[in-house]
Amino acid sequence: MKEEKANIKEEIYEILYLVKVCLTSFWFWLPVLFAIFMYSQLLILFIHPLLLLVTPTIISIYAILQEKKRLKARYKIGERKILSASDPLGTKPHAPTSKNVIEEIVEEYVHFLKEKKKRESVS
């Protein structure tokens, strides 16, 4: 029994010694390093290293521009401002009124004229 344990212990030492010799040998690592080199060359063939440096910069600039567009659209910052000839003196430039707003103003004016005619006919 004691001899078997000593035998197993020696075999484990031999295996560990063999592993140590393989891992510390230049000839063991040469094919591994060559394979790493070849795969890295293939990777560089398809993906240029400068692309890895430039791509995050491009994405960051694009994200900043999109954020500016989103903020301008949300707060209506970039609207074109006009100053009509019919505006009173001293009026600041303002955003042009849309078609719907103009239609509402015309309807209010028509309603105002109808009320005015009713008042005149009553008097």
C-alpha positions as CSV (number, residue, x, y, z in Angstrom):
1,M,0.0,0.0,0.0
2,K,2.8,2.3,0.9
3,E,4.6,1.4,-2.2
4,E,1.6,2.1,-4.4
5,K,1.2,5.6,-2.8
6,A,4.9,6.3,-3.5
7,N,4.5,5.0,-7.0
8,I,1.5,7.3,-7.7
9,K,3.4,10.2,-6.1
10,E,6.4,9.6,-8.4
11,E,4.1,9.3,-11.5
12,I,2.4,12.6,-10.6
13,Y,5.9,14.2,-10.2
14,E,6.9,12.9,-13.6
15,I,3.7,14.2,-15.2
16,L,4.2,17.7,-13.6
17,Y,7.9,17.6,-14.6
18,L,6.9,16.8,-18.2
19,V,4.3,19.7,-18.2
20,K,6.9,22.0,-16.9
21,V,9.5,21.0,-19.5
22,C,6.9,21.5,-22.3
23,L,5.7,24.9,-21.1
24,T,9.1,26.3,-20.6
25,S,10.5,25.0,-23.9
26,F,10.9,27.4,-26.8
27,W,9.9,24.7,-29.3
28,F,6.5,24.2,-27.6
29,W,5.6,27.9,-27.8
30,L,6.9,28.5,-31.4
31,P,3.9,27.0,-33.2
32,V,1.5,28.7,-30.7
33,L,3.1,32.1,-31.3
34,F,3.2,31.5,-35.1
35,A,-0.6,30.7,-35.1
36,I,-1.3,33.9,-33.1
37,F,0.8,35.8,-35.6
38,M,-1.0,34.4,-38.6
39,Y,-4.5,35.0,-37.1
40,S,-3.6,38.5,-36.2
41,Q,-2.3,39.1,-39.8
42,L,-5.6,37.8,-41.2
43,L,-7.6,40.1,-38.8
44,I,-5.5,43.1,-39.8
45,L,-6.2,42.2,-43.5
46,F,-9.9,42.7,-42.9
47,I,-10.0,45.2,-40.1
48,H,-7.4,48.0,-40.3
49,P,-6.0,49.0,-36.8
50,L,-6.5,52.7,-37.5
51,L,-10.2,51.9,-38.1
52,L,-10.4,50.8,-34.5
53,L,-9.1,54.2,-33.4
54,V,-11.1,56.3,-35.8
55,T,-14.5,54.6,-35.6
56,P,-15.3,55.6,-32.0
57,T,-14.5,59.2,-32.8
58,I,-16.8,59.2,-35.8
59,I,-19.6,57.6,-33.8
60,S,-19.1,60.2,-31.1
61,I,-19.3,63.1,-33.5
62,Y,-22.4,61.7,-35.2
63,A,-24.1,61.2,-31.8
64,I,-23.3,64.9,-30.8
65,L,-24.8,66.1,-34.1
66,Q,-27.9,64.0,-33.7
67,E,-28.3,65.3,-30.1
68,K,-28.2,68.9,-31.5
69,K,-30.8,68.1,-34.1
70,R,-33.0,66.5,-31.4
71,L,-32.7,69.5,-29.1
72,K,-33.4,71.9,-31.9
73,A,-36.5,70.0,-32.9
74,R,-37.8,69.6,-29.3
75,Y,-37.4,73.3,-28.4
76,K,-37.9,74.7,-31.9
77,I,-34.6,76.5,-31.7
78,G,-33.6,76.4,-35.4
79,E,-36.8,77.9,-36.8
80,R,-36.4,80.5,-39.4
81,K,-37.6,83.9,-38.1
82,I,-39.1,86.6,-40.4
83,L,-40.1,90.2,-40.2
84,S,-43.1,91.0,-42.4
85,A,-43.6,94.4,-44.0
86,S,-47.0,94.5,-42.4
87,D,-45.6,94.1,-38.8
88,P,-45.7,97.1,-36.6
89,L,-42.6,99.2,-36.1
90,G,-40.2,97.8,-33.4
91,T,-41.5,94.2,-33.8
92,K,-38.8,91.6,-33.3
93,P,-38.4,88.9,-36.0
94,H,-40.8,86.0,-35.3
95,A,-41.4,82.5,-36.6
96,P,-43.7,82.4,-39.6
97,T,-47.2,81.4,-38.8
98,S,-48.3,78.1,-40.2
99,K,-51.3,77.6,-42.5
100,N,-53.5,76.3,-39.7
101,V,-52.9,79.3,-37.5
102,I,-53.7,81.6,-40.4
103,E,-56.9,79.7,-41.1
104,E,-57.9,80.0,-37.4
105,I,-57.2,83.8,-37.5
106,V,-59.3,84.2,-40.6
107,E,-62.2,82.2,-39.0
108,E,-62.0,84.4,-35.9
109,Y,-62.1,87.5,-38.1
110,V,-65.1,86.2,-40.1
111,H,-66.8,85.5,-36.7
112,F,-66.0,89.0,-35.5
113,L,-67.5,90.6,-38.7
114,K,-70.7,88.6,-38.2
115,E,-71.0,89.8,-34.6
116,K,-70.4,93.3,-35.7
117,K,-73.1,93.1,-38.4
118,K,-75.5,91.7,-35.8
119,R,-74.8,94.6,-33.4
120,E,-75.3,97.1,-36.2
121,S,-78.6,95.5,-37.3
122,V,-79.9,95.4,-33.7
123,S,-79.1,99.1,-33.1
